[in-house]
Amino acid sequence: MIAANLARVHAQIAEAALRAERRPESVTLVAVSKTKPLEAIKVAYNLGIRDFGENRVQEVLEKQATFSPPDLRWHMIGHVQTNKANKVCGSFAYIHSVDSLHLALSLQRAAEKKSHAEETAVVQPVLLQVNISGEARKEGMTPEETPAIARQLRSLSHLKVQGLMTVAPLVDDQEQVRPVFQALRQLRDKLRQEVPEYSWDQLSMGMTDDYPIAIEEGATIVRVGRAIFGERVK
Ligand SMILES: *Cc1c(COP(=O)(O)O)cnc(C)c1O
């Protein structure tokens, strides 16, 4: 099942990229394996997937302890509590979910400590999570406050800000999320002007229900779970 699903997702990524006159290789597929057993991760890995997304610190640390081939890249896509900063810093290709200055400062301190302990500079790549749709219960900084926060992050030598992430709202008609993705891209363009110290290369947007639209609007990373691994049973 995973093999057929992956083939379908790869095909959809390629089609969406071509519609937008982009190269399919410009889109990184992160397979979101949260709640799924290690066996499913291994199957996807053996089919060529190298990027895996998880949203719970405890769960991903357990998975990492058991299965971590050197070329596997883990992505933290869920909310990180500041008291868990020590546990996540340095263990992920990207932390997609930096949603406050407070968390960024905790990650900086954690990376600093780790750098001393390991006598090597730990620099954690991160994305800033933005709540574009403004839903009250959703994590993320507001688009308005993002430039000011980004400016404050420039002094944090152990964090490398590489772009933005958003989670689109649940809608009946997928076309309704397109403006959300467009707004994230426009915010990225603005940040390139206003905070040029960072490249702002990565746009992490698009999930099972909307990743083709996200790619049409410029996503460089899509986070796809159910379309690869099937529905999650909670
Ligand atoms: C669960 C999750 C995904 C994947 O969702 P699917 O609908 O299964 O593709 C992507 N991003 C975040 C932040 C998630 O929590």
The ligand as a Tripos MOL2 file, in Angstrom:
@<TRIPOS>MOLECULE
LIG
   15    15     1     0     0
SMALL
NO_CHARGES

@<TRIPOS>ATOM
      1 C1         -0.0660   15.7380   10.7720 C.3       1 LIG1
      2 C2          0.5780   16.8910   10.1300 C.ar      1 LIG1
      3 C3          0.8210   16.8960    8.7460 C.ar      1 LIG1
      4 C4          0.3900   15.7830    7.8150 C.3       1 LIG1
      5 O1         -1.0140   15.7660    7.7070 O.3       1 LIG1
      6 P1         -1.7470   14.8010    6.6420 P.3       1 LIG1
      7 O2         -3.0970   15.3870    6.5380 O.co2     1 LIG1
      8 O3         -1.7170   13.4440    7.2510 O.co2     1 LIG1
      9 O4         -0.9760   14.8550    5.3860 O.co2     1 LIG1
     10 C5          1.4840   17.9960    8.2120 C.ar      1 LIG1
     11 N1          1.8580   19.0340    8.9830 N.ar      1 LIG1
     12 C6          1.6380   19.0750   10.3120 C.ar      1 LIG1
     13 C7          2.0990   20.2490   11.0860 C.3       1 LIG1
     14 C8          0.9840   18.0000   10.9190 C.ar      1 LIG1
     15 O5          0.7580   18.0520   12.2350 O.3       1 LIG1
@<TRIPOS>BOND
     1     1     2 1
     2     2     3 ar
     3     2    14 ar
     4     3     4 1
     5     3    10 ar
     6     4     5 1
     7     5     6 1
     8     6     7 2
     9     6     8 1
    10     6     9 1
    11    10    11 ar
    12    11    12 ar
    13    12    13 1
    14    12    14 ar
    15    14    15 1
@<TRIPOS>SUBSTRUCTURE
     1 LIG1         1 GROUP 0 **** ****
